[in-house]
Amino acid sequence: MTARVLVADDQSVVREGLVLLLGLLPGIEVVGSAGDGAAALRLVASERPDVVLMDLRMPRMDGVEATRRIRAEFPDTQVVVLTTYADDESVFAALRAGARGFLTKSADADEIARAVAAVMNGDAQLDPGVQRRLISTVTALPDAPVPSAPAFPSPAPEPSPAAAGTAAADGLTPRELEVLRLIAHGLSNAEISARLFISEATVKTHINNLFAKAGLRDRAQAVAYAYRNGVAHPNAAP
């Protein structure tokens, strides 16, 4: 399936370079480019792209506000942030606004293509450095709400011993807990499939089930949930 992609970046050289790069990638069709968030919103309304590659620091309407508006008004369009800025404030603001991916501009063509494919499949894709900071924030503040997940479910008052060290009590099966642990360590669906010797379709089924049981929206919330509830540990090997 061809992904219809819109590029939003206020730097014309970067914007034109991304359009050229994406146009060379199989399975991607560039349907437009915008120099600010307001223009991106107008193009999403007219072109209905599958994915927007969104810069954050732009004039008139920044990438966070544009992401929030796009996700509210055009929920079928996913947003992958592609920015120079990967500070905690930018990361959490973008995730709260509804971005399903967060990459820095050091990402190569393959990483961008994987992020586009991931969000098209309902997954999330975070830069490894961003994911580490998200994990650090969650584990450092065990009793605080997760900045990137306003709808994050509260732990149940009577934890279940479904897995060693797990405080989750949402009825996750041992296999779903194992899949959740591997998600938290950054493994893709294909890597989880190979690790557990199950098909990718089965991995997706487990992910859908555990998301539904735990009230999770995407992989970013799943990572936070796993570390807050002891399913995964920062220093443990996946």
C-alpha positions in Angstrom: 0.0 0.0 0.0 1.3 3.4 -1.0 1.6 5.9 1.9 0.5 9.5 0.9 2.8 11.8 2.8 2.8 15.5 3.5 6.0 17.4 4.5 5.8 20.4 6.9 9.0 22.3 7.6 9.8 26.0 7.6 13.3 25.6 6.2 12.9 25.4 2.4 16.2 23.5 1.9 15.2 20.9 4.4 11.6 20.7 3.1 12.7 20.3 -0.5 15.3 17.8 0.4 12.8 15.7 2.3 10.4 15.9 -0.6 13.1 14.7 -3.0 14.3 11.9 -0.6 10.8 10.6 0.0 10.0 10.7 -3.6 12.8 8.1 -4.2 11.5 5.7 -1.6 9.2 2.8 -2.7 5.7 2.9 -1.3 5.7 6.6 -0.6 3.9 9.3 -2.6 4.5 12.9 -1.5 1.2 14.8 -1.9 2.5 18.3 -0.8 4.7 20.4 1.4 4.1 23.3 3.8 6.3 25.9 5.4 4.2 26.3 8.6 1.6 24.5 10.6 -1.3 26.6 9.3 -0.4 25.7 5.7 0.0 22.1 6.7 -3.5 22.0 8.2 -5.0 23.5 5.0 -3.2 20.9 2.9 -4.3 18.0 5.1 -7.9 19.3 4.6 -7.5 19.3 0.8 -5.1 16.3 0.2 -6.0 14.0 3.1 -2.5 12.5 3.4 -2.0 9.3 5.4 1.0 10.7 7.2 2.4 14.2 7.9 6.2 14.6 8.6 6.0 17.5 11.0 8.7 19.9 12.1 8.0 21.5 15.5 9.5 25.0 15.4 7.6 26.8 12.7 6.1 30.3 12.3 2.3 31.2 12.5 1.4 27.8 13.9 4.0 25.5 15.4 4.1 21.8 14.9 2.6 20.9 18.2 -0.5 22.9 17.6 -0.7 21.7 14.0 -0.5 18.1 15.2 -3.2 18.7 17.8 -5.5 20.2 15.1 -4.8 17.6 12.6 -5.4 14.7 15.0 -8.7 16.3 16.2 -10.0 17.3 12.8 -8.6 14.5 10.6 -8.1 11.4 12.8 -7.2 9.2 9.8 -4.0 11.3 9.2 -1.1 10.2 11.4 1.8 12.6 12.4 5.5 11.7 12.7 7.5 14.5 14.2 10.8 15.1 12.4 12.7 17.8 14.2 16.1 19.1 15.4 14.7 19.5 18.9 14.5 16.4 21.1 14.3 18.0 24.5 11.8 16.6 27.0 9.4 19.5 26.7 9.2 19.0 22.9 8.8 15.2 23.1 6.0 15.3 25.6 4.2 18.2 24.0 4.2 16.4 20.6 3.1 13.1 22.1 0.3 14.8 24.1 -0.8 16.4 20.9 -1.2 13.0 19.2 2.0 12.4 17.3 2.6 8.7 16.7 6.2 9.0 15.8 9.1 11.2 16.9 12.4 11.3 15.0 15.3 13.7 14.9 16.6 15.1 11.7 19.7 12.8 12.0 17.3 10.0 10.9 18.2 8.4 7.6 15.8 7.4 4.8 15.3 3.9 6.1 14.3 5.2 9.6 11.9 7.6 8.1 10.4 4.9 5.9 10.0 2.6 8.9 8.3 5.3 10.9 5.8 6.0 8.1 5.1 2.3 7.7 4.7 1.9 11.5 2.2 4.6 12.0 0.3 3.5 8.9 0.0 0.1 10.6 -1.3 1.6 13.9 2.1 1.4 15.7 4.3 4.1 17.0 7.9 4.8 16.2 10.2 6.7 18.6 13.8 7.7 18.2 15.9 5.5 20.5 17.1 8.5 22.4 13.6 9.8 22.8 12.4 6.4 24.1 15.2 6.3 26.7 14.3 9.7 28.0 10.6 8.7 28.2 11.6 5.6 30.1 13.9 7.7 32.4 11.1 10.1 33.1 8.6 7.5 33.9 10.9 5.5 36.2 12.2 8.6 38.0 8.6 9.7 38.8 6.8 6.5 39.7 3.9 8.3 41.4 3.5 11.1 38.9 1.2 11.2 35.9 3.0 10.4 32.6 3.4 13.6 30.6 2.9 11.9 27.2 -0.2 10.0 28.2 -3.0 12.0 29.7 -5.3 9.1 29.5 -2.8 6.7 31.1 -4.7 4.3 33.4 -4.1 4.2 37.1 -2.7 1.0 38.5 -5.3 -1.2 40.0 -5.4 -1.2 43.9 -4.8 -4.9 44.1 -1.9 -5.9 41.8 -1.9 -9.3 40.2 1.3 -11.6 40.4 0.9 -12.4 36.7 4.6 -11.9 36.1 7.6 -11.4 38.4 7.8 -7.8 39.6 4.6 -6.9 37.8 2.1 -4.5 39.4 -0.3 -4.6 36.5 -3.7 -6.0 37.3 -5.5 -5.5 34.0 -5.9 -9.2 33.2 -2.9 -9.4 30.8 -1.9 -13.0 30.0 1.7 -14.1 30.4 2.2 -13.9 26.6 0.8 -10.4 26.5 3.1 -9.4 29.3 6.0 -10.8 27.4 5.0 -8.9 24.3 4.6 -5.7 26.3 8.1 -6.2 27.8 9.6 -6.5 24.4 7.8 -3.4 23.2 9.2 -1.5 26.2 12.7 -2.5 25.1 12.1 -1.1 21.6 11.6 -4.3 19.6 9.5 -4.0 16.4 6.6 -6.4 15.6 9.0 -8.4 13.3 11.6 -8.6 16.0 9.0 -9.7 18.6 7.8 -12.3 16.1 11.3 -13.7 15.7 12.0 -13.7 19.4 8.9 -15.5 20.4 8.6 -17.8 17.4 5.1 -16.5 16.5 3.7 -14.8 13.4 3.6 -11.1 13.1 -0.2 -11.4 12.8 -0.2 -13.1 16.2 2.0 -10.3 17.6 -0.5 -7.7 16.4 -3.3 -9.7 18.0 -1.5 -9.7 21.4 -0.8 -6.0 21.1 -4.4 -5.1 20.3 -5.6 -7.2 23.2 -3.1 -5.8 25.7 -3.8 -2.2 24.5 -7.5 -2.8 25.0 -7.1 -4.4 28.5 -4.7 -1.7 29.8 -6.5 1.2 28.1 -3.4 2.1 26.0 -3.5 4.1 22.8 -0.1 3.5 21.3 3.5 2.2 21.9 4.5 5.3 23.7 1.9 4.7 26.4 2.7 1.0 26.4 6.4 1.8 27.2 5.3 4.1 30.1 2.9 1.4 31.3 5.4 -1.3 31.2 8.1 0.6 33.2 5.6 2.0 35.7 4.2 -1.4 36.5 7.4 -3.4 36.6 6.9 -5.4 33.4 10.2 -4.1 32.1 13.3 -2.7 33.8 15.7 0.0 32.5 18.9 -2.0 32.9 17.5 -5.4 31.9 18.3 -7.0 28.6 15.3 -7.4 26.3 
